[in-house]
Amino acid sequence: MQQEDISGFKAQLRGDLIEPTDGRYEEERKVYNAMISRKPRLIAKCADVADVITAVHFGRQHDLRVSIRGGGHNAGGLGVCDDGLVIDLSLIKYAHVDPAARTVRVGGGCTWGDVDHATHAFGLAVPSGIISTTGVGGLTLGGGMGHLTRKYGLTIDNLLAADVVLADGRFVVASADENSDLFWAIRGGGGNFGVVTSFLFQAHPVQTVCAGPMLWGLDQAADIMKWYREFIAHAPEEINGFFAFLTVPPGPPFPEALHFKKMCGVVWCYNGPLEQANEILSPLRSFRRPAFEFFAPMPFPMLQGMFDGLYTPGLQWYWKADFVKELADEAITLHIKHAAELPTLHSTMHLYPINGAAHKAGKDETPWGYRDATWSEVIVGVDPDPANRDRITAWAKNYWEALHPYGAGGGYVNFMMEGEGEDRIRATYGNNYQRLAQIKAVYDPNNFFRVNQNIQPDALARGKGHDA
Ligand SMILES: Cc1cc2nc3c(=O)[nH]c(=O)nc-3n(C[C@H](O)[C@H](O)[C@H](O)COP(=O)(O)OP(=O)(O)OC[C@H]3O[C@@H](n4cnc5c(N)ncnc54)[C@H](O)[C@@H]3O)c2cc1C
């Protein structure tokens, strides 16, 4: 690749091309997880679909390793590659709501905060995650679970169509009616199949939710976990609650007496009136009165942004995940043992419920096959200080190894680091892996898009054409 090739590429873009000599390069190459440092050859800040097509052609012609960056939030740093081309979508940012159809058309570089901002004005929301700074691209393509999962399903269950630039530079629409095999694959198969420049989502009536955390001391954790395990299995779909082990941050709204205390808690989200929410939760309050609660009606975007200030970019981050069908008593004992050893203020363990509406799709209706699991578990070692890198990593690994035998086999791809291995990816997709590999062979036979939780193109299916 000559400098004149790069200049020609730059001249074709409406957006920008950043090289290592550019003053912005150090900032632009940063990964959300400060444990990871990558040095790409070029960062193409694409302004529109035409720029993405140009970037894909350039990457192919020069045989470059290519990564796709949506919101840039991936903890494994998969939005940025070493020594290759980053196709950055952060300038492709729009969220157009159709209030009559209750849909929203979202640019490939949006974060969920962008979408919530747009939809909230119409009393609508799309099911996403629990943090507003997460990218729409990566979260959606991996599945997407959060505060609205039990009522409205995973994010992919609300995806109606996507615009995709394929590895050969062609632009296609993927929906139930067009390129339906591709549409199937992108609903869980990650960034393996092309660059999604736009998503069309079904939104739902969500405006003020009753939400927030309730916390208890670790001495009550066994009782609370057992209560929660029964409750969430049968609770109305309007209520979502993820279980957490955490260390209480030293600031408002938490009382000083609880600062730095290791505790367990549930973060609730009820999409309905406060009286109903209180009725549903009153048995819990009578069973074990929370040591602290911050449960109140609030605009949905406020809930989505509640933890943004805690989990800012630039922290050291190591996490491991599993799907869980049942929470055995022995598993609860192990959880509490490892929670007592939470190594830093930001480190945590979450159990996200994935039952309710998320169980309505069949196991092979999308690649996201763990439709019979009850929770998605994630063990997260986090700290601002690079000196604590090994400590948080060792804690997360030990915790995960102790609990893994009680898991369902695979884990959520969006909660994996880079390089967890093909076995983990296969375990996660189960029987859907083979079909994903076949579709990959059709749309990306040379594995051009490989900086991701990679699905290898099926050798036998290669060259069958785009409508196979
Ligand atoms: C603090 C934090 C909280 C989180 N909370 C949740 C949660 O509540 N629920 C949940 O489900 N997940 C959650 N996640 C995980 C999150 O879904 C993944 O980290 C996801 O990869 C982030 O997407 P992104 O676009 O920001 O990432 P990026 O780093 O930009 O991209 C990651 C990968 O996604 C693919 N990709 C991204 N955009 C596109 C696109 N437009 N077209 C094609 N491929 C694309 C690429 O393969 C890329 O390598 C959280 C992550 C963090 C760090």
The ligand as a Gaussian input file, in Angstrom:
#p B3LYP/6-31G(d) Opt

LIG

0 1
 C      -20.281000      -1.217000      30.412000
 C      -20.906000      -2.222000      29.503000
 C      -22.234000      -2.564000      29.677000
 C      -22.840000      -3.482000      28.833000
 N      -24.145000      -3.812000      29.051000
 C      -24.758000      -4.665000      28.212000
 C      -26.131000      -4.975000      28.384000
 O      -26.780000      -4.475000      29.284000
 N      -26.707000      -5.833000      27.522000
 C      -26.019000      -6.408000      26.500000
 O      -26.609000      -7.167000      25.746000
 N      -24.705000      -6.147000      26.318000
 C      -24.065000      -5.288000      27.150000
 N      -22.742000      -5.019000      26.984000
 C      -21.988000      -5.753000      25.978000
 C      -22.116000      -5.090000      24.630000
 O      -23.261000      -5.596000      23.998000
 C      -20.883000      -5.406000      23.774000
 O      -19.747000      -4.888000      24.414000
 C      -21.016000      -4.884000      22.352000
 O      -19.985000      -5.443000      21.574000
 C      -20.917000      -3.379000      22.288000
 O      -21.243000      -2.920000      21.005000
 P      -20.495000      -1.666000      20.367000
 O      -21.088000      -1.394000      19.054000
 O      -20.455000      -0.564000      21.359000
 O      -19.026000      -2.250000      20.258000
 P      -17.842000      -2.079000      19.196000
 O      -16.593000      -2.218000      19.995000
 O      -18.020000      -0.870000      18.369000
 O      -18.054000      -3.317000      18.260000
 C      -17.918000      -4.632000      18.727000
 C      -18.096000      -5.599000      17.592000
 O      -19.454000      -5.542000      17.152000
 C      -19.532000      -5.612000      15.744000
 N      -20.196000      -4.388000      15.265000
 C      -20.453000      -3.255000      15.946000
 N      -21.197000      -2.422000      15.201000
 C      -21.395000      -3.033000      14.016000
 C      -22.100000      -2.695000      12.829000
 N      -22.777000      -1.560000      12.730000
 N      -22.072000      -3.574000      11.791000
 C      -21.427000      -4.753000      11.871000
 N      -20.746000      -5.129000      12.999000
 C      -20.746000      -4.281000      14.039000
 C      -18.139000      -5.789000      15.235000
 O      -17.893000      -7.151000      15.036000
 C      -17.273000      -5.285000      16.366000
 O      -16.049000      -5.950000      16.413000
 C      -22.108000      -4.078000      27.789000
 C      -20.771000      -3.729000      27.609000
 C      -20.168000      -2.828000      28.463000
 C      -18.720000      -2.512000      28.279000

